[in-house]
């Protein structure tokens, strides 16, 4: 890519591809400049620092992941939505480990930070997965936190090679989805279990 064609968006896209290949923690402006075939100072015309670049990758990843989950779960509900979200999340983390690492550790910097709407988009996609269960609003936040912890957790562990036992991870994910689905249905069942609101 020639220097004249560089822009903040194209620099961010190139950096996102790079971190998926080498790992988010190994990103440097020098390596990105080599990838783009420009001098390192040229990058600072489009991003202010490596921290700015990392933040831009996080915004990109949060937006992509929110859209990915939304598209995967449209038209399905309940356990089917859970399964579709789990598959989509595992695929995204597997294909974009560097981007996911960027978004998982990012924090907003001010009220106008583009990370805020990007993360809201992602949160809305997780919330939509729960819609079919008709949870009490006091329970929904707990269920949402569970999904945001468990689903990415298993995807990240799998991507890091953390499952060495000779049992198919797909089987474990199916078991997990069934477990969560049963639990959510039990919460909303008239004769089912009751969880504290706080």
N, CA and C of each residue as an Amber inpcrd file, in Angstrom:
protein
   594
   0.8510000  -1.1880000   0.0000000   0.0000000   0.0000000   0.0000000
   0.8840000   1.2350000   0.0000000   0.6220000   2.1670000  -0.9190000
   1.4350000   3.3660000  -0.9850000   1.0600000   4.3390000   0.1200000
   1.9920000   5.2300000   0.4280000   1.7730000   6.1810000   1.5120000
   0.5590000   7.0610000   1.2280000   0.3580000   7.4250000  -0.0590000
  -0.7420000   8.3020000  -0.4140000  -2.1070000   7.6840000  -0.1790000
  -2.1950000   6.3690000  -0.1070000  -3.4760000   5.6890000   0.0740000
  -3.7730000   5.3940000   1.5340000  -2.8890000   5.7470000   2.4170000
  -3.1180000   5.4710000   3.8290000  -4.1920000   6.3870000   4.4020000
  -4.9680000   5.8330000   5.3120000  -5.9600000   6.5850000   6.0820000
  -6.0890000   5.8760000   7.4150000  -6.7200000   6.5240000   8.3800000
  -6.8630000   5.9020000   9.6930000  -7.5650000   4.5580000   9.5870000
  -8.5850000   4.4760000   8.7280000  -9.3370000   3.2240000   8.5890000
  -8.4990000   2.1200000   7.9710000  -7.7180000   2.4480000   6.9330000
  -6.9070000   1.4220000   6.2830000  -5.7450000   0.9870000   7.1670000
  -5.1920000   1.9140000   7.9430000  -4.1300000   1.5600000   8.8950000
  -4.6890000   0.6250000   9.9620000  -5.8870000   0.9280000  10.4420000
  -6.5210000   0.0870000  11.4600000  -6.8270000  -1.2970000  10.9170000
  -7.3550000  -1.3600000   9.7100000  -7.6590000  -2.6570000   9.0910000
  -6.3970000  -3.4940000   8.9370000  -5.3370000  -2.8670000   8.4610000
  -4.0750000  -3.5910000   8.2940000  -3.5390000  -4.0690000   9.6360000
  -3.6600000  -3.2510000  10.6550000  -3.1980000  -3.6360000  11.9900000
  -4.0290000  -4.7910000  12.5370000  -5.3320000  -4.7780000  12.2590000
  -6.2050000  -5.8630000  12.7170000  -5.8090000  -7.1870000  12.0790000
  -5.5130000  -7.1610000  10.7910000  -5.0530000  -8.3700000  10.1070000
  -3.7360000  -8.8440000  10.7140000  -2.8530000  -7.8940000  10.9830000
  -1.5380000  -8.2310000  11.5280000  -1.6430000  -8.8760000  12.9030000
  -2.4710000  -8.3110000  13.7920000  -2.5500000  -8.8820000  15.1450000
  -3.2040000 -10.2620000  15.1400000  -4.0740000 -10.5140000  14.1720000
  -4.6370000 -11.8590000  14.0600000  -3.5600000 -12.8760000  13.6750000
  -2.5500000 -12.4120000  12.9730000  -1.4670000 -13.2970000  12.5270000
  -0.3960000 -13.4860000  13.5990000  -0.0250000 -12.4100000  14.2720000
   1.1440000 -12.4760000  15.1660000   0.7760000 -12.3990000  16.6450000
  -0.4690000 -12.0140000  16.9610000  -0.8660000 -11.8330000  18.3530000
  -0.9170000 -10.3570000  18.7140000  -1.9420000  -9.9660000  19.4310000
  -2.1400000  -8.5600000  19.7820000  -0.9750000  -8.0100000  20.5910000
  -0.4370000  -8.8280000  21.4780000   0.6320000  -8.3480000  22.3620000
   1.9390000  -8.0770000  21.6160000   2.0650000  -8.5760000  20.3940000
   3.3000000  -8.3840000  19.6330000   3.2280000  -7.2200000  18.6440000
   2.0980000  -6.5360000  18.6150000   1.9370000  -5.4260000  17.6810000
   2.8920000  -4.2880000  18.0120000   3.5910000  -3.7870000  17.0010000
   4.3920000  -2.5700000  17.1250000   4.1580000  -1.7260000  15.8890000
   4.4110000  -0.4440000  16.0280000   4.2600000   0.4460000  14.8790000
   5.2730000   0.0940000  13.7920000   6.4350000  -0.3530000  14.2010000
   7.4540000  -0.7410000  13.2330000   7.0220000  -1.9220000  12.3770000
   6.4490000  -2.9450000  13.0260000   5.9820000  -4.1020000  12.2690000
   4.8480000  -3.7280000  11.3210000   3.9680000  -2.8540000  11.7690000
   2.8710000  -2.4240000  10.9060000   3.3940000  -1.6200000   9.7270000
   4.3720000  -0.7620000   9.9870000   4.9650000   0.0110000   8.9000000
   5.5910000  -0.9110000   7.8600000   6.2650000  -1.9620000   8.3080000
   6.8240000  -2.9380000   7.3720000   5.7230000  -3.5810000   6.5470000
   4.6300000  -3.9480000   7.1810000   3.5270000  -4.5790000   6.4660000
   2.9650000  -3.6520000   5.3830000   2.8750000  -2.3670000   5.7220000
   2.3060000  -1.4010000   4.7950000   3.3400000  -0.8290000   3.8280000
   4.5880000  -1.2120000   4.0320000   5.6860000  -0.7650000   3.1800000
   5.8330000   0.7590000   3.1880000   5.7930000   1.2870000   4.4090000
   6.0070000   2.7230000   4.5990000   6.9820000   2.9070000   5.7450000
   7.4520000   4.1260000   5.9210000   8.2810000   4.4690000   7.0700000
   7.3830000   4.6200000   8.2980000   7.8950000   4.2150000   9.4440000
   7.0940000   4.2620000  10.6700000   6.5040000   5.6470000  10.9460000
   7.2520000   6.7540000  10.7690000   6.6540000   8.0710000  11.0360000
   5.4070000   8.3630000  10.2040000   5.2770000   7.7320000   9.0380000
   4.1010000   7.9690000   8.1950000   2.8190000   7.5430000   8.8890000
   2.9080000   6.5500000   9.7620000   1.7140000   6.0480000  10.4370000
   1.1300000   7.0810000  11.3880000   2.0070000   7.9410000  11.9340000
   1.5540000   8.9060000  12.9390000   0.7830000  10.0750000  12.3300000
   0.6620000  10.0860000  11.0210000  -0.2210000  11.0460000  10.3730000
  -1.6770000  10.5780000  10.4380000  -1.8600000   9.3150000  10.7930000
  -3.2000000   8.7200000  10.7550000  -3.6600000   8.1910000  12.1140000
  -2.7260000   7.7940000  12.9660000  -3.0300000   7.4000000  14.3390000
  -2.0200000   8.0990000  15.2330000  -2.4540000   8.4660000  16.4330000
  -1.5810000   9.2980000  17.2630000  -0.5120000   8.5120000  18.0060000
  -0.7810000   7.2290000  18.2500000   0.1520000   6.4100000  19.0260000
  -0.2210000   4.9400000  18.8530000   0.6140000   4.0710000  19.4010000
   0.2690000   2.6520000  19.3670000  -0.9690000   2.3780000  20.2220000
  -1.1090000   3.1040000  21.3260000  -2.3000000   2.9440000  22.1650000
  -3.5570000   3.3470000  21.4010000  -3.4700000   4.4160000  20.6310000
  -4.5970000   4.8530000  19.7950000  -4.9200000   3.7760000  18.7690000
  -3.9010000   3.2170000  18.1640000  -4.1090000   2.1660000  17.1770000
  -4.7790000   0.9490000  17.8110000  -4.3070000   0.5410000  18.9830000
  -4.9030000  -0.6070000  19.6700000  -6.3720000  -0.3440000  19.9900000
  -6.6680000   0.8930000  20.3700000  -8.0490000   1.2580000  20.6910000
  -8.9230000   1.1840000  19.4500000  -8.3850000   1.6340000  18.3380000
  -9.1290000   1.5780000  17.0800000  -9.4060000   0.1240000  16.6690000
  -8.4540000  -0.7550000  16.9140000  -8.6750000  -2.1720000  16.6260000
  -9.8000000  -2.7070000  17.5020000  -9.8190000  -2.2940000  18.7640000
 -10.8700000  -2.7380000  19.6830000 -12.2490000  -2.2880000  19.2130000
 -12.3510000  -1.0500000  18.7530000 -13.6290000  -0.5350000  18.2460000
 -14.0650000  -1.3410000  17.0290000 -13.1280000  -1.5890000  16.1300000
 -13.4220000  -2.3870000  14.9450000 -13.9090000  -3.7750000  15.3260000
 -13.2150000  -4.4160000  16.2480000 -13.5540000  -5.7800000  16.6440000
 -14.8970000  -5.8460000  17.3530000 -15.1680000  -4.8900000  18.2360000
 -16.4480000  -4.8830000  18.9490000 -17.6030000  -4.7150000  17.9740000
 -17.4140000  -3.8550000  16.9760000 -18.4500000  -3.6460000  15.9650000
 -18.6620000  -4.9140000  15.1440000 -17.5550000  -5.5060000  14.7020000
 -17.6500000  -6.7390000  13.9140000 -18.3260000  -7.8490000  14.6990000
 -17.9370000  -8.0150000  15.9400000 -18.4670000  -9.1180000  16.7330000
 -19.9470000  -8.9090000  17.0450000 -20.3240000  -7.6710000  17.3290000
 -21.7350000  -7.3830000  17.5550000 -22.5730000  -7.7260000  16.3420000
 -22.0790000  -7.3390000  15.1640000 -22.7970000  -7.6370000  13.9270000
 -22.8250000  -9.1440000  13.6460000 -21.7150000  -9.8100000  13.9520000
 -21.6320000 -11.2590000  13.7390000 -22.6580000 -12.0040000  14.5910000
 -22.7440000 -11.6430000  15.8670000 -23.7120000 -12.2840000  16.7560000
 -25.1460000 -11.9490000  16.3500000 -25.3790000 -10.7010000  15.9770000
 -26.7230000 -10.2910000  15.5320000 -27.1620000 -11.1050000  14.3250000
 -26.2840000 -11.2090000  13.3320000 -26.6350000 -11.9380000  12.1140000
 -26.8390000 -13.4260000  12.3790000 -26.0180000 -13.9790000  13.2790000
 -26.0890000 -15.4200000  13.5530000 -27.3640000 -15.8020000  14.2830000
 -27.9150000 -14.8830000  15.0650000 -29.0520000 -15.2330000  15.9240000
 -30.3890000 -14.6870000  15.4250000 -30.3910000 -14.0320000  14.2830000
 -31.6540000 -13.5290000  13.7500000 -32.5850000 -14.6890000  13.4040000
 -33.8300000 -14.5920000  13.8270000 -34.8290000 -15.5910000  13.4730000
 -34.8300000 -16.8290000  14.3420000 -33.9790000 -16.8730000  15.3690000
 -33.9650000 -18.0270000  16.2760000 -34.0870000 -17.5350000  17.7080000
 -34.4820000 -18.4180000  18.5930000 -34.6710000 -18.0350000  19.9960000
 -34.3280000 -19.2080000  20.8950000 -34.2530000 -18.9180000  22.2030000
 -34.0170000 -19.9700000  23.1820000 -32.6930000 -20.6770000  22.9680000
 -32.7320000 -22.0000000  23.0970000 -31.5160000 -22.7930000  22.9530000
 -30.8950000 -22.6660000  21.5770000 -31.7120000 -22.4840000  20.5430000
 -31.1680000 -22.3110000  19.1950000 -30.3640000 -21.0250000  19.0910000
 -30.8530000 -19.9680000  19.7420000 -30.1130000 -18.7030000  19.7340000
 -28.8110000 -18.8250000  20.5130000 -28.8660000 -19.5150000  21.6400000
 -27.6470000 -19.7460000  22.4210000 -26.6090000 -20.5030000  21.5960000
 -27.0520000 -21.5550000  20.9270000 -26.1380000 -22.3700000  20.1330000
 -25.5610000 -21.5640000  18.9720000 -26.4080000 -20.7710000  18.3080000
 -25.9390000 -19.9670000  17.1800000 -24.9270000 -18.9250000  17.6410000
 -25.1930000 -18.3040000  18.7940000 -24.2590000 -17.3110000  19.3290000
 -22.9320000 -17.9490000  19.7070000 -22.9950000 -19.1230000  20.3280000
 -21.7650000 -19.8160000  20.7210000 -20.9270000 -20.1860000  19.5030000
 -21.5780000 -20.6900000  18.4570000 -20.8530000 -21.0420000  17.2260000
 -20.2130000 -19.8140000  16.6020000 -20.9850000 -18.7270000  16.5140000
 -20.4770000 -17.5110000  15.8910000 -19.3030000 -16.9300000  16.6740000
 -19.4240000 -16.9480000  17.9960000 -18.3610000 -16.4030000  18.8380000
 -17.0920000 -17.2420000  18.7350000 -17.2460000 -18.5670000  18.7620000
 -16.0760000 -19.4500000  18.6410000 -15.3810000 -19.2290000  17.3050000
 -16.1720000 -19.1020000  16.2490000 -15.5920000 -18.8970000  14.9210000
 -14.8490000 -17.5680000  14.8620000 -15.4430000 -16.5190000  15.4230000
 -14.7980000 -15.2110000  15.3810000 -13.4850000 -15.2260000  16.1560000
 -13.5050000 -15.7900000  17.3510000 -12.2840000 -15.8290000  18.1580000
 -11.2130000 -16.6840000  17.4870000 -11.6370000 -17.7820000  16.8640000
 -10.6880000 -18.6550000  16.1700000 -10.0510000 -17.9360000  14.9760000
 -10.8530000 -17.1920000  14.2350000 -10.3650000 -16.5220000  13.0360000
  -9.6950000 -15.1770000  13.3310000 -10.0750000 -14.5510000  14.4460000
  -9.5620000 -13.2230000  14.7630000  -9.0990000 -13.1320000  16.2190000
  -8.1500000 -13.9540000  16.6060000  -7.7220000 -13.9490000  18.0170000
  -7.1120000 -12.6310000  18.4600000  -6.3710000 -11.9750000  17.5700000
  -5.7540000 -10.7050000  17.9260000  -6.7790000  -9.6130000  18.1380000
  -7.7630000  -9.5650000  17.2690000  -8.8180000  -8.5530000  17.4130000
  -9.5970000  -8.7740000  18.7000000  -9.8990000 -10.0430000  18.9880000
 -10.6790000 -10.3010000  20.2000000  -9.8800000  -9.9260000  21.4450000
  -8.5840000 -10.1820000  21.4180000  -7.7400000  -9.7910000  22.5490000
  -7.7620000  -8.2760000  22.7310000  -7.8200000  -7.5450000  21.6240000
  -7.8570000  -6.0840000  21.7010000  -9.1420000  -5.5970000  22.3510000
 -10.2740000  -6.1700000  21.9340000 -11.5520000  -5.6880000  22.4420000
 -11.7980000  -6.1340000  23.8770000 -11.2830000  -7.2910000  24.2520000
 -11.5500000  -7.8060000  25.5960000 -10.8750000  -6.9770000  26.6840000
  -9.8070000  -6.2690000  26.3430000  -9.1050000  -5.4840000  27.3470000
  -9.2840000  -3.9850000  27.2130000 -10.0810000  -3.5500000  26.2420000
 -10.2270000  -2.1150000  25.9840000 -11.1940000  -1.4570000  26.9540000
 -10.9360000  -0.1940000  27.2460000 -11.8070000   0.5860000  28.1110000
 -12.0940000   1.9290000  27.4460000 -13.3240000   2.4440000  27.5720000
 -13.6470000   3.7460000  26.9690000 -12.8150000   4.8650000  27.5820000
 -12.5210000   5.8620000  26.7660000 -11.7570000   7.0180000  27.2140000
 -12.5770000   8.2760000  26.9260000 -13.5350000   8.5480000  27.7990000
 -14.3930000   9.7070000  27.6080000 -15.7620000   9.3370000  27.0770000
 -16.7110000  10.2480000  27.2330000 -18.1020000   9.9710000  26.8810000
 -18.3460000   9.8890000  25.3780000 -17.4380000  10.4670000  24.5790000
 -17.6110000  10.4280000  23.1290000 -16.7450000   9.3580000  22.4630000
 -16.2010000   8.4570000  23.2570000 -15.3530000   7.3890000  22.7280000
 -16.1840000   6.4620000  21.8300000 -15.7570000   6.2020000  20.6000000
 -16.5100000   5.2990000  19.7170000 -16.5830000   3.8680000  20.2280000
 -15.7710000   3.5440000  21.2270000 -15.8590000   2.2040000  21.8000000
 -17.1960000   2.0140000  22.5280000 -17.7760000   3.0900000  23.0370000
 -19.0260000   2.9780000  23.7930000 -20.1650000   2.4750000  22.9140000
 -20.4550000   3.1030000  21.7690000 -21.5140000   2.5420000  20.9230000
 -21.1610000   1.1780000  20.3390000 -19.8730000   0.9420000  20.0970000
 -19.4680000  -0.3650000  19.5680000 -19.7380000  -1.4630000  20.5880000
 -19.4240000  -1.1990000  21.8510000 -19.6880000  -2.1900000  22.8980000
 -21.1780000  -2.3080000  23.1850000 -21.9090000  -1.2190000  23.0530000
 -23.3690000  -1.2830000  23.2190000 -23.9870000  -2.1590000  22.1500000
 -23.4420000  -2.0770000  20.9600000 -23.8910000  -2.9190000  19.8570000
 -23.6620000  -4.3860000  20.1880000 -22.5030000  -4.6790000  20.7330000
 -22.1810000  -6.0410000  21.1260000 -23.0890000  -6.5090000  22.2630000
 -23.2980000  -5.6430000  23.2400000 -24.1530000  -5.9790000  24.3660000
 -25.5890000  -6.2320000  23.9080000 -26.0560000  -5.4400000  22.9650000
 -27.4080000  -5.6230000  22.4360000 -27.5630000  -6.9820000  21.7630000
 -26.5090000  -7.4500000  21.1210000 -26.5640000  -8.7610000  20.4730000
 -26.6850000  -9.8770000  21.5050000 -25.9550000  -9.7540000  22.6170000
 -26.0840000 -10.7340000  23.6940000 -27.4710000 -10.6520000  24.3300000
 -27.9640000  -9.4410000  24.5160000 -29.2900000  -9.2660000  25.1090000
 -30.3630000  -9.9120000  24.2440000 -30.2300000  -9.7860000  22.9280000
 -31.2070000 -10.3680000  22.0110000 -31.2640000 -11.8850000  22.1430000
 -30.1360000 -12.5090000  22.4670000 -30.1020000 -13.9560000  22.6530000
 -31.0130000 -14.3680000  23.8040000 -31.1100000 -13.5100000  24.8090000
 -31.9020000 -13.8260000  26.0030000 -33.3800000 -13.4810000  25.8530000
 -33.7260000 -12.7580000  24.8080000 -35.0790000 -12.2300000  24.6970000
 -36.1500000 -13.3130000  24.7310000 -35.8680000 -14.4460000  24.1130000
 -36.8590000 -15.5130000  24.0400000 -37.1980000 -16.1410000  25.3800000
 -36.3730000 -15.9040000  26.3820000 -36.6280000 -16.5050000  27.6990000
 -37.5660000 -15.6530000  28.5630000 -37.8030000 -14.4270000  28.1430000
 -38.7160000 -13.5310000  28.8840000 -38.3370000 -13.4490000  30.3610000
 -37.0810000 -13.1590000  30.5970000 -36.5770000 -13.0750000  31.9640000
 -37.1020000 -11.8320000  32.6590000 -37.2660000 -11.9430000  33.9510000
 -37.5310000 -10.7790000  34.7790000 -36.3380000  -9.8340000  34.6220000
 -36.5890000  -8.5300000  34.4550000 -35.4770000  -7.5810000  34.2910000
 -34.4260000  -7.6720000  35.3900000 -34.8490000  -8.0600000  36.5980000
 -33.8920000  -8.1820000  37.6920000 -32.9630000  -9.3680000  37.4890000
 -33.4030000 -10.3510000  36.7000000 -32.5830000 -11.5330000  36.4390000
 -31.7630000 -11.3850000  35.1500000 -32.2510000 -10.5520000  34.2490000
 -31.6170000 -10.4730000  32.9310000 -30.1630000 -10.0320000  33.0100000
 -29.8480000  -9.0830000  33.8780000 -28.4680000  -8.6100000  33.9740000
 -27.5370000  -9.7280000  34.4190000 -28.0120000 -10.5980000  35.3110000
 -27.1860000 -11.7250000  35.7630000 -26.9710000 -12.7210000  34.6230000
 -28.0480000 -12.9850000  33.8890000 -27.9460000 -13.9080000  32.7560000
 -27.0210000 -13.3390000  31.6860000 -27.1060000 -12.0320000  31.4710000
 -26.2610000 -11.3800000  30.4810000 -24.7900000 -11.4760000  30.8740000
 -24.5070000 -11.2350000  32.1380000 -23.1200000 -11.3510000  32.6070000
 -22.6120000 -12.7820000  32.4790000 -23.5020000 -13.7470000  32.7080000
 -23.1010000 -15.1440000  32.5580000 -22.7040000 -15.4430000  31.1150000
 -23.5570000 -15.0260000  30.1680000 -23.2620000 -15.2890000  28.7550000
 -21.9640000 -14.6240000  28.3380000 -21.7630000 -13.3920000  28.7760000
 -20.5680000 -12.6540000  28.3780000 -19.3020000 -13.2140000  29.0080000
 -19.4600000 -14.0020000  30.0540000 -18.3110000 -14.6390000  30.6950000
 -18.0550000 -16.0300000  30.1370000 -19.1110000 -16.8330000  30.0610000
 -18.9640000 -18.2480000  29.7020000 -18.6490000 -18.4330000  28.2220000
 -19.4160000 -17.7820000  27.3580000 -19.2180000 -18.0110000  25.9220000
 -17.8440000 -17.5600000  25.4320000 -17.4190000 -16.3330000  25.7390000
 -16.0680000 -15.9550000  25.3310000 -14.9970000 -16.7820000  26.0310000
 -15.2810000 -17.1880000  27.2690000 -14.2970000 -17.9620000  28.0190000
 -13.9350000 -19.2610000  27.3310000 -14.9430000 -19.9930000  26.8900000
 -14.6620000 -21.2750000  26.2430000 -14.0340000 -21.0540000  24.8780000
 -14.4310000 -19.9810000  24.1890000 -13.8440000 -19.6850000  22.8830000
 -12.3690000 -19.3230000  23.0150000 -12.0330000 -18.5170000  24.0280000
 -10.6350000 -18.1180000  24.2220000  -9.7730000 -19.2910000  24.6680000
 -10.3260000 -20.1300000  25.5390000  -9.5690000 -21.3020000  25.9890000
  -9.2900000 -22.2460000  24.8250000 -10.2840000 -22.4110000  23.9680000
 -10.1060000 -23.2730000  22.7990000  -9.0540000 -22.6940000  21.8600000
  -9.1280000 -21.3810000  21.5970000  -8.1690000 -20.7430000  20.6940000
  -6.7460000 -20.8190000  21.2240000  -6.6070000 -20.8210000  22.5520000
  -5.2840000 -20.8890000  23.1770000  -4.7890000 -22.3190000  23.3390000
  -5.5630000 -23.3010000  22.8620000  -5.1580000 -24.6960000  22.9900000
  -5.2920000 -25.2200000  24.3950000  -6.2480000 -24.6590000  25.1360000
  -6.3770000 -25.0240000  26.5350000  -7.1040000 -26.3220000  26.8160000
  -7.7020000 -26.9230000  25.7970000  -8.4500000 -28.1670000  25.9990000
  -7.6410000 -29.3380000  25.4510000  -6.8950000 -29.9830000  26.3440000
  -6.0090000 -31.0680000  25.9310000  -6.6140000 -32.4530000  26.1410000
  -7.6780000 -32.5330000  26.9230000  -8.3220000 -33.8290000  27.1530000
  -8.9860000 -34.2990000  25.8660000  -8.9160000 -35.5730000  25.6090000
  -9.4030000 -36.1410000  24.3500000 -10.9280000 -36.2850000  24.3520000
 -11.6050000 -35.1500000  24.4490000 -13.0610000 -35.0870000  24.3420000
 -13.3750000 -33.9340000  23.4000000 -14.2460000 -34.1800000  22.4320000
 -14.5720000 -33.1780000  21.4240000 -15.1060000 -31.9020000  22.0900000
 -14.5100000 -30.7620000  21.7410000 -14.9510000 -29.4910000  22.3110000
 -16.3830000 -29.1850000  21.8860000 -16.7630000 -29.6060000  20.6820000
 -18.1380000 -29.4010000  20.2350000 -19.1270000 -30.0590000  21.1940000
 -18.7650000 -31.2380000  21.6860000 -19.6380000 -31.9270000  22.6440000
 -19.7490000 -31.1360000  23.9430000 -18.6320000 -30.5510000  24.3650000
 -18.6520000 -29.7510000  25.5880000 -19.4980000 -28.4990000  25.4100000
 -19.4070000 -27.8760000  24.2390000 -20.2000000 -26.6790000  23.9750000
 -21.6840000 -27.0270000  23.9340000 -22.0240000 -28.1510000  23.3140000
 -23.4250000 -28.5930000  23.2850000 -23.9340000 -28.8230000  24.6990000
 -23.1230000 -29.4670000  25.5390000 -23.4990000 -29.6950000  26.9430000
 -23.7140000 -28.3650000  27.6480000 -22.7990000 -27.4040000  27.4130000
 -22.8920000 -26.0880000  28.0450000 -24.1760000 -25.3770000  27.6350000
 -24.4850000 -25.3990000  26.3440000 -25.6890000 -24.7360000  25.8480000
 -26.9370000 -25.3630000  26.4630000 -26.9760000 -26.6810000  26.5280000
 -28.1220000 -27.3680000  27.1300000 -28.2620000 -27.0010000  28.5930000
 -27.1410000 -26.9370000  29.2890000 -27.1370000 -26.5860000  30.7130000
 -27.6820000 -25.1690000  30.9240000 -27.1870000 -24.2230000  30.1310000
 -27.6330000 -22.8330000  30.2610000 -29.1000000 -22.7010000  29.8740000
 -29.4770000 -23.3590000  28.8030000 -30.8690000 -23.3070000  28.3510000
 -31.8110000 -23.8430000  29.4270000 -31.4620000 -24.9840000  30.0160000
 -32.2910000 -25.5580000  31.0790000 -32.3810000 -24.6280000  32.2810000
 -31.2560000 -24.0160000  32.6170000 -31.2450000 -23.1080000  33.7570000
 -32.0990000 -21.8770000  33.5300000 -32.0070000 -21.2930000  32.3430000
 -32.8090000 -20.1140000  32.0400000 -34.2940000 -20.4470000  31.9920000
 -34.6150000 -21.6160000  31.4540000 -36.0200000 -22.0270000  31.4330000
 -36.5270000 -22.2810000  32.8530000 -35.6820000 -22.8270000  33.6990000
 -36.0920000 -23.1040000  35.0820000 -36.3920000 -21.8120000  35.8410000
 -35.6080000 -20.7700000  35.5770000 -35.8290000 -19.4950000  36.2530000
 -37.2040000 -18.9340000  35.9360000 -37.6410000 -19.1000000  34.6840000
 -38.9120000 -18.5140000  34.2640000 -40.0920000 -19.4530000  34.4130000
 -39.8260000 -20.6890000  34.8230000 -40.9110000 -21.6530000  35.0190000
 -41.6690000 -21.3460000  36.3170000 -43.0170000 -21.3830000  36.2920000
 -43.7980000 -21.1070000  37.5050000 -43.4200000 -22.0070000  38.6870000
 -43.0570000 -23.2470000  38.3710000 -42.7030000 -24.1780000  39.4380000
 -41.1960000 -24.4020000  39.5290000 -40.4530000 -23.5940000  38.7720000
 -39.0200000 -23.8080000  38.6990000 -38.2710000 -23.1390000  39.8140000
 -36.9430000 -23.1070000  39.6760000 -36.1120000 -22.5570000  40.7420000
 -36.2630000 -21.0470000  40.8010000 -35.9150000 -20.4850000  41.9190000
 -35.9200000 -19.0440000  42.1000000 -34.5160000 -18.5800000  42.4870000
 -34.0510000 -17.5680000  41.7930000 -32.7460000 -17.0060000  42.0990000
 -32.9480000 -15.6460000  42.7480000 -32.0930000 -15.2610000  43.6760000
 -32.2240000 -13.9360000  44.3050000 -32.0330000 -12.8320000  43.2830000
 -32.7080000 -11.7530000  43.4620000 -32.6110000 -10.6290000  42.5280000
 -31.2830000  -9.9030000  42.6780000 -30.6470000 -10.0450000  43.8290000
 -29.3860000  -9.3480000  44.0690000 -28.3180000 -10.3450000  44.4670000
